[in-house]
């Protein structure tokens, strides 16, 4: 009896040709902004205005504008910092690790995920700079020769390790993202009709010709950058976790933090990718390129990382009990049943219970359910950082110094404002840059579409669909 293996669903549907891909992706760059995009940008600009006002208040009046006190010296600032860094992790994982593992389903979503990484790191970097109180002296965190006598950085501080980790992460991610954009910029350059657009995309495309040598170097650089970025996926959030793990505060001083933080970062990052890609898919009519197969694959990653995070929560309680240290035990009892119990159980509901719904294939392939659950995951991951930071600080060894933290309007304004900044950057990116990687989607077209292409339709229009973006050029 002959066994026939089931055929995997195609990654590009609708019988698309090379020319169709070029038209579909370039349309949103070349067309005038539609009403939905303009409305979304207007909302995000309101958030950005709130951010600018909140930053002004913070810089003019000082950190006293925030809700910090003598007991809780870190609160929403470091919570938001860790949350944004975590969101940026999925882009590097999709770009680098899945590239090295030759996962072809990454091709339609890697461009937007990489952009999300860069914008999230920009938002994250705002919080340490603002918390300095004197951001114009931010360069003091760098080990630069100076004339201030013995002024030097403390290489034993994990906060300095953050500077090196995040700056390296941002630099590599930015180069990786831009290198991938160059062939697509060249396609838009060749199609541009206006002199300003042609000039702008000519500069951005760095004189790309689409020759075999150019493609060879492009692939070599991509693999090198993927190799450099892969350790960063693990190292960046490991170092961020050491902000807490290297201290002696009960609730922070634990060795499980590095893998726990990395899993949580990938968990929240994939949730944000899903949130953005479902919106982008609908807004720009990219249903044939961002398919249910992509959504289901990302949901499987969320199941895995969400389960790891759930195990980490349980392990923390077990180790606190097993340690026999009453202060450590109290820190975790206080999290679950103290005055911030609502934050802890919100975290458990959103991060542990909700993602388990993805075990059901019908829910895993439902766009509505996926969108709602992805929102819940990011809410839960924000609460996780809040619970770790605030509940470990607000009750220390001396009951007379116990205090509660309450955010001020400026705290809320800075946080909501960074969301406005993030979406402003993403909407501008989605309008003026190709949101799907045309070159890589074309490279998997024949193997994924499951249809026989009409050669006349493939070459319809001009030859630059092939010459600029595929490996058939100059061969």
N, C-alpha and C positions, 0 to 999 in steps of 0.2 A: 504494500500500500504506500503510495507516494504521499509525503507530507509537504504541504506548501506553506512556507512561512508567511505570516501576515505582513503586508506592506505598510510601512510607516506612512502616516499622513504627510502630504507634501508641505514644505515650509513656505512655498510661494504658490498661491492658488489663483484660479481665474485664467489659466493658460497664458500668462504674461510672456511677452518677448522682451528683448533687450531695449527696444525702442519704447515699449510700454513703461518699463521701469523708469527710464529717463524722464518720460513725460509726467508720470504720476508723482515722482519725487520733486522734480523741478517746478511743477505747477504751483506749489505753495510758496516757493521762493520768488517766482516771476510774477505771480498774480498780485493784484491789489489786496490789501488786508480786508478780510471779511468782517462782518459785524460781530460774530462770536469772538474772534481773536481780539478785536478792538475793545469789546466789553470786558473780556478777561484781563487784558493789559491794564485797563482803567482801574479795575479792582485792585490789582497788584500794585499799581502806582499809588493808590491810597495807602496801602500797607507800607510802601516805601516812604511816603511822607510822614507816617506815624513813626517810622524808624528814625528818620532824620531829626524830628522834633525830640524824640526820647534821647537820642545821642547828644543833642544840644544841651538838654537839661542835665544829662549825666556829666558832660565835660564842664559845663559852666558852674554847676552847683556842687559837683562831686559825687562820690559813691554813696553819700548819705541819702541821695534820692532813691536808692534801692532799699529793699526791706531788710538788709543785713543787720545783725546785731553782734554783741560781743561773743555770744555763744555760737551762733550760726554765721560764720564768716564767709562760708561758701554756700550758695543756694541756687537761684535760677541761672546765674551766670555760668557756673561750671556744668550745671545740668544741661543747659542748652548747648554748650560747647561740645560735650560728649555726645549728645543726641545728633548734632549736625555732622560730626566726624563719622559717627556710625552710619548715617544715611549715605555718606559718600563712598562707603566700602563696596557696594554692589557693582558700581561702575568699573572699578579696577578688577574685581573678580570676573565679571563678564568679559572684559576686554582682554585681560592677560591670561588668567588660568584657563578659561574655556577656550581661548585661542590655542594655547599649548596642548590642550587635550583634544583639539580638532572637533569641538562641538559646533556643528553648523547652525544650530538654532539661534546662536548668538548674533548672527549677522544683521538681522533686522532691528535689534534693540540695542546693540552696543554703542552706537553713536549717541543716542539720547542718554544712555546710562553713564557714559564718560562725561558728557556735559553736566549731568546732575552731580557727579563727583566733584567737579571743579567748582560749581556754584555752591555746593554744600560746604566745601572746605573754606571758601571765601566767607560764608556766613559764620562758620565756626570760629574763624580767626578773629572776628569782630569782638568776641567776648573776652579773651585774655587781654587784648589791646585796651578795651574800655575799662577793664578791671584794674589796669595799671594806674588809672587816675590821671596820669600824664602821658598820653599816647604819643606825644611828640618825642618822648625819650624811649620809644619802643625798641630802637636799634641797640639799646644797652644790653638786650638779651643775647646779642651776637658777640662772639669772642673776637672783637676787633681791637687792634692796637689803639690806645687812647692816651690822652694827656691828663687824665684825671687821677694821677698817682697810682694807687693800688687797686683801682676799680677793675674788677674782672668777674667773669661769670662763675657760678658754682657748678662745676661739672658733676657733683654728687647729687644734684637736685633733679628729680624726675620732671619738674617743670621745664628745665632746660632741655631734657631729652625730648619733650614734646615739641619744642621749637625745631630741633633738627629733624625729627620724624615727620612732622606735618609739612615743613618747608620742602623736604625731599619728596614726600608723597604728592604734594601739589605740583612740583616741577615736573616729575616724571609723568603724572597724569595729564598735565597740560600738553607736553610734547607728544605723548601718545595720541591724544585726542586730535591735535592739529595735524600730525602726520597723516592720520586716516582721512582727514578732510581734504587734503591737497588734490587727489584725483577728481573728487566731486566738484571742487571749486573750478577746476579746469573745464569740466563739462558745462557748468553754468557760464563760465567766461566765453566759451565758444558759441553759446546760444544767446548771449546778451545782445540786446539791440541798442540800448542807450549807452552813450559814451561814459557816463559816470559808473554805471554798473560794470561795463566791460573793463574799465580801468581798475576799479576796486577789486574785482575777482581776478584780474590779471596779477595784481600785486599779491593777493592771498594765495594764488596757485603756484607761486614761485617758479613760473616758466615751465610747468609740467607739460611734457610732450606725449606721454603715453607710449614711449618706446620700450622695447624689450629690456634694455639696460635699466631704464627708470623703474620698471616694474620689479626687476630683480633686486635692485637696491631698496625699493620700498618694502618688499617682503622681508629682506634681511634686517632692515632697521626695525620693522614691526616685531620680529622674533626676539631681537636683542632687547627692545623695550619691554616686551612681555616677560622676558626672563628677569629684568630688573624690577618690574612692578610686582611680580609674584611674591617675593619675600615681604614687600611692603604691605600686602593684604594682611599678613599675619603680624608684622612687626608694629605697625602704626597703632592699632588699638591695644596691642600688648603694652606698649609704652604708655598710652593714655591710662590704662588700668593701673599702671605702677604709680600714678599720682596718688592713688589710694592704698594699693597693696604694700607699698614700702613704708607706710606710716604705722603707728602702733595703736591707732584708734580702734576699739572694738567695732566689728562690722565691716571694717576696711582691711584689716591685717589678715589677709587670707591668700593662699597660693592659687586658689581656683580662679582668681580674677582674670588672668590673661586669656586662657581659652574661652572662658565665659563671656568676656567682653568681645572677643573676635566673633564668636557665634552670634551674639546679640547684634553686632554691627552688620553682619551679612543678612541677618534676619530682618532688621529694620530697613536696610538698603534695598533689598529685593521688594519689600512692601512698597517703598516709595517709587521704585521703578514701575511696578504694576499700576500704581495710582496715576503716574504721569503717562504711561504708554496707553492705558485704556482711554484716557482723555484725548491724547494725540491721535490715536487710531480713529476715533470718531470724528474729531474736528477736521482732520486732513484727509479723511476717506482712505485710510491705509489698511483696510480690512484684509486685503489680499497679501499683505506683507507682514503684518503683525497679527498672526492667526491664533486660533484657540490652542494650537500646539505650543506656541511660545508661552501663552498664559499658563497652560498646564505644566510645562517644564519649570517655570519659575515658582509655581505653587508647590511643586515637589521639593524644591530647595527650601521653601518656607516651612514645610512640614518638618524637614530634617533639622534645620537650625532652630526652629521653635521647640522641638523636642529636646534638643541639647540644652537650650535655655531653661526649660522646665526641670530637667535633671539637675542643672546647676543650682536652681532655687532650692530643691530638696536637699542637695548635698550640703549647701550652706547651713541649713538647720541641723543636719546630722552632725557635721563637724563641730558646730557650736556646742551641741549636747555632749559629743564624744570628748571634747577638749577638757571638760570639767571646769572651765573658767566661767565664774558666775557673771562677770561683766560681759563676756561674749554672748552667753546665753540670754542675758537680759536684753542686749541690743537687738536680737532677733525676735524675742517675745514682744518687745516694744514696737517693732515694725508691724507685726501682725495684729496686735491687740491694743497698742497704745493710741495716742491721740491722732496719729496719721494712718489709722487702720484702713480708712477709705482709699488712700492712695495705694497701699499694699494690695488690697483685694481687687482694685481696678487693674493693677499690673498683672496679677495672677489670672484674672478673667480674660484680659485682652491678649496676653502673651502665651498662656498655656492652654486655656480651654478653647478659645475661638479658632486658632489655626488647626486644631484637630478635625475641624469640619472638612478640611481638604482631603481627608482619607476617602471621602465619597466622591467618585468620579464626576457625578452630575454637578456637584458644587464646585469642584476643581475646574470645570470647564464652563462655569457660568460667569459671565462678565459682571453682572450686577452683584452677585455674591462675592466675587473676588475683589471688586472695588470696595465694597463695604468692609470686608475683612482686612484689606490692606490698610484702610484708615484706622481700624481698631488696633492693628499691630503697631502702627506708629504712635498712637496715643499711649498704648501700653508700654512701649519702649521709652517714651518720655517719662512716664510714671516710674519706670524701673530706675532711671538715673536719679530722679527726685527722691525716691525712697532710699537708695543707697547713700546719697549725700546728706540729706536733711535729717532723716531719722537717726543717722549715726552721730550727728553733731548736736542735736538739740537737747539731748540728755547725756551729760558726761558723768564723771566720777563724783562731782559735787552737786548735790540736789539744789543747793541755793542758787546755782548758776543756770539751772534748767530754764529754757526759753522756747517759745514757739516762733516759727517764721511765718510771716504773712507778706506776700508780694505787694508792692506798690503799683500804681498805675504806670510808672516808668518801667518797672520790671516787665509788666505785661506788654507795654508799648515796644520795648526793645525786642522781645521775643516775637510778637506778632509782626513787627517791622522786618525782622530777618526773613520771615516767611514771605512777606511782600517783596523783599529784595531778591530772594531765591526765584520766585515765580516771574518777577520782572525780567530777570536774566534769562530764564528758561523760555519765556514767550518770545523775547527778542531773538534768541537762538533759533527757535522753531520757525520763525518767519524768514530770517535772512540767511540761514544756513540749512543745507539739506539734512532733514531730521533722520533719514534712513541712509545707511551706507550703500550707495548705488553700486559701487565697484564690487563689494563683497556679496551683495545679493545676486548680481549678475553671475558671479563665479559659481554659485550653487544652483543656478536656474535650471539647467538641463537635468541635474540629478534630483531636483526636488519637485519640479512642476508636474511630472507624470504625464506630460502631453508631448505630442510630436509637433515641433515648431515648423511653421511655414517659412521657408527661407526668404521668400519675397516680403512677407510681413516683418520679419526680423530686420531686414535692411531698409525698411520703409523710412522715408524722410532723408536723413543724411547719414554718412558713415561715422560720424563722430560718436554715436552711441557706443560703437565698438572701439574706435581708435583711441578714445580718451580713457575708457573705463575698464576694458577687459584685456585679457592676455593675448587676444588675437591680433593686437596691433603690431605692425612692423615685423610679422613673422613670415 
